[in-house]
Amino acid sequence: MPLTDGAVAVLAQQAAEQIGTKVDVRVQPSTEDDPYRWSGHGRGWTVHIDPGVEVWISADASPVAALAELVDHLDDASETEQYWGRAVPACPGHQHRARVEIDGTDVVLRCPESGEVVRRITPDVR
């Protein structure tokens, strides 16, 4: 099933929840018929998760791949003043971030040290 504006917004909000605090989420669709908005990447969306996260999601991505991409880029927030030095997505009990993987239809956050699955996220869209 191709992604829609609404599906990307839902997935972006799901990813943003992994930061652990309320953050602003904006989804900006690209359109090939508007040369001032077209990203040059093709059809898709630029997702902004404030503070400091900007991710390109292709229209060809599956929901699980889009969610994994969004969650994987959350680490960009740790370079902002508000979240400086904070591992995102968090690996409970550790200072490092969890590794983001796709396992079938779920996004899995895995401890890179122990290999233990610390969180499983099922996209809220199919």
Secondary structure as UniProt FT lines:
FT   HELIX           5..16
FT   HELIX           17..19
FT   STRAND          25..29
FT   TURN            32..33
FT   TURN            35..37
FT   STRAND          44..49
FT   TURN            50..52
FT   STRAND          53..58
FT   TURN            59..60
FT   HELIX           63..72
FT   HELIX           73..79
FT   TURN            81..85
FT   TURN            92..93
FT   STRAND          99..103
FT   TURN            104..105
FT   STRAND          106..110
FT   TURN            112..114
FT   STRAND          117..121
//
